[in-house]
Amino acid sequence: MGILNVTPDSFSDGGCYTTVEDAVTRARKIDKAGADIIDIGGESTRPGADPVSTHEELERVIPVIEQITENPEINALVSVDTYKPDVADAALDSGADVINDQNGLDDPEMRSLVAARECSVVLMDAVNLPVDPEYSSDTEDIVVEVCERLENKVERAIADGVSSDQLILDPGIGFATGDGEDIELVARTDDIAELGFPVLIGASRKSFTTELMDLPPNNRLAPSLAAHLVAAGNGADVVRVHDVEETVHALRTAEAMWEHRTSN
């Protein structure tokens, strides 16, 4: 999953693709690099970010989605990164295939929409949106806690008509978890996968990578690659990344090595 933020204030690439032309150019590059999904976001959820109105988010993402889905050069599926039902509904009408809900289907209106539209949905665990930079969790085992919250969200979604085969689970790396806890979540992706659903890991350029290396957001390629390779090796089905080409090359190389190990 390649990230395409059409925002002025995202933590890493804010302001880079604020025109439709620039966004579509970026989408073509993501697609050519080998992404299976292009995830389009119109509201930053970085710590301390100001909320965006539904109207403004629609103005940012819908023209981009329309242009991408109508472009014969782009083969990747399109995901909309939003927790607003009206934005998700309009995005699906414009050709999007997936809803990436940072709010984990906590909104009953979003659950009803996903059930009615029968689309795939990323159900993410987040304690608060946007992330409170002053928040700190108090738990003995972050993986157990996240899995319990995800199970509760899944049960509620299914009870409201969402099919289990629509769901992809995201433990919410960087969303109200500490740096050490994010490392734990990546390292134990297999525990999350045991819930029985596809798992998405979004560690790209996140602050937890500075736990080991003091690097700015636009220069965290090496630790991001390491995190996603570890996650994939431990059962992640999707990785959400900024650096698509490098991640595709790394994953394909690792996959060939894993297959060689298995065959021997």
N, C-alpha and C positions, 0 to 999 in steps of 0.2 A: 504494500500500500504506500503510494507516494503522496507526500504532503503538498498541498497547494493552498496556502493561506492568502486570501484576497483581503487582507486586513492591513491597517497602518501600524499596528502595535503588537503583533505577535512577537514572542520573546526572541526568536532567532531570525526570521525572515520577514518581519513586519515591514510593509511599505515597498516590498520588492515587486509585487504583482497586483497593483491596485487598479490597473486598466484592464479591460476585457482582452485587448490585443496581447498585452504582456502575459496575462494568465493563460490564454490559449497557447501561446508560444511555449510557456513553461509546461503545459499539459502535454504538448507534442513531444517535448524533450523527455518527460517522465515516461510516457508511453514507449518511446523508442528505446529508452534505457532498460525496459523489461518489466515495468510495473504491471501488475494484474488489476490494480484498483487505483484510481486517483481520488484522494480525499480532499474535498473542497470545503474550506472553513471561512465563514464571514464574521466571526466574533472571537477575539482572543480570550483564552481562559487562563492566561498566565497569572501568577500571583499579583494581586492588586489591580487587575484590569477592570476598567469600567464596563458595565453591561451595555449592550447595544440593543436598540429597539428592533422589534420585528420588521418594521418597515425598512430600516437601514440595512439590516442583514439580508432581506430579500433583494434589495437593490444591488447589493454586492455580489451575491452568489447566483441568482437566477440567470442573468445574461451570460455568465460564464458557463454554467451548466448547459444552457441551450446551445451555445456555440461549440462546446466540446462534444456533446452527444450527437450533434448534426455533422460533425467533421469526420469524413470517411477515412482520414489518415490516423485517427485515434481508435484503438481497439479495446483499450482498458475499460473496465466497468467504472462507474462514477458513484462515489459515496459523498453524502453531505454531512458535514461535521456540525451538528446542531442539537440543541435540546428543546427547541421550540416546535410544537406541532404544526403551526402554520407554515413555517419555513420548510419543514420536512415534507409536508403535503405538496407544496408548490414545487419543491425540488423533484419529487417523484413525477409530478405532472410534466416537468420539463425534461425528463429522461433519466434521472438518477436511478440507480439500482439498489443502493444500500443507504440506510440511515445509521450514522455513527453518533449515538446518543450518549454524551458525556454524563448525563444525569441518570443513566441506568434504568430508563423507563419508569422513573418515579412518578411522572405525570400521567394520570389515568387517561387523559386525552391522547397522549402519545401511544400508550398501550392500545387504545381503541383503533388508532390510525394504523399502527403496524399490523394489528390483527386483520383489519379490513383490507389493507393493501397487499398483504401476504409477501412483503419484501424482507430481505435479509436485514438484520439489525445488530449493531455492535452495542452490547449492554455493558457499560463501564461502571466500575465502582469508584465513586468520588464522595468524600465526606462533605465537601462544600464547593460551590461554584459561584464566582471565580475563586480560585484557591486563596485562602487566607494565609499570608506569609508568616503570621505569628502563631499559627496553629501547630500544635505538636501532639502526636498520638501517645497514648499510654496503654500499651498492650504488651503482653508477654510473648505473643507469637503473631506477627502481622499477617502471615500467610493464612493461618487458621481463621483469623478475624475477617480478612478479605473474602475468603472462601465462604464463610457463613453469610456474609452480606450478599454475595453474589447468588448463593442458593436461595435466599429469601426473595431477591429480586426476580429470579427465574420463576419461582413458584407463583408469585403474584402475577407475572406476565402471562404464564400459561393459564392461570385461573381466569384471566380476562380475555382469553381466546387466541393468544399468540402461540403459534406452533413451535415445538421444541427445535424443529429443523431450520427455523429462521434465525436462531440465536448464535451469536459469537460473543464470547466473554472476554472482557478487558479488565485486568486488575487495577488499572488506573495509576500507572507509574508516575510519580510526581504530583499526584492529586491528594494533598493532605497526608502524605507519608514522609517520613524522614529519609535522609540519604541512605543510611544504613538499612532501613526497611525496604527501600527500592531495590537495593542490591540483593536482599533476601528474596524479594518477589521474583526477580529475574532468575536467580540461581535455583529457585524451586518452582519454576513454571510447570514442571511435571505434576506437582500437587494440585495446581489449578486445573490442569488438563484432566485429572482424575474425576472432575465433576461431570465429565461426559459430553462436553461441548467444545467446538473449536475455540482456540485461544488466540487473542491478539495481544501483542506486546508493543508498546510505544515508548521506547527508551531514547529515541533520537535526540541528541543534544541536550538531554535533560540535566538538571543541576546535580543530580546524584553522581554523575560521571566525574565531578570535581572532587569527590571524596578521595579518589586515587590520584587524579591529575588536575592541577590548577590551570584550566583552559577556559577561554571565553566561549560563548554559545556558538559562534560561527567557526570554531576550530576544535570541535570535539568528535571528529570523524573516527579516529582510532578507538576511543572507548565506546562510541556508539556501535561500531561494527562488532566489537568484542561482546557487548551486551546482547546484540541481536543474534549472534552466532551461538552464544550460550543458551539463549531462549529457544532458538530453533532446535538445537540439539536436545533440549529438554521438553520438547513437545509443542512449542508454539506453531500455529498454523499460518499466522499472518504477522508480519512485522511492519509497523508504520514508521516511515523514515523520510528524512529530508534528502539524504544522499543516495539516490536510487541506484545509479549505475554502479557505484562502489559496493553497495550492499548486495545487489544482484550477483556481481562477480564473486564476492566473498562467499555467499550462500551456495552458489553453484559449485565452487571449488570445494567447500566443506562437504556438500552433498556427495560429490564424487568420492571423497575420502571415506565418508561414512559407509557408502555402498561397497567400497572395496573392502573395508573392515568386515562388513556383514558377510560378503561373499567368501571371505577366507575364514 
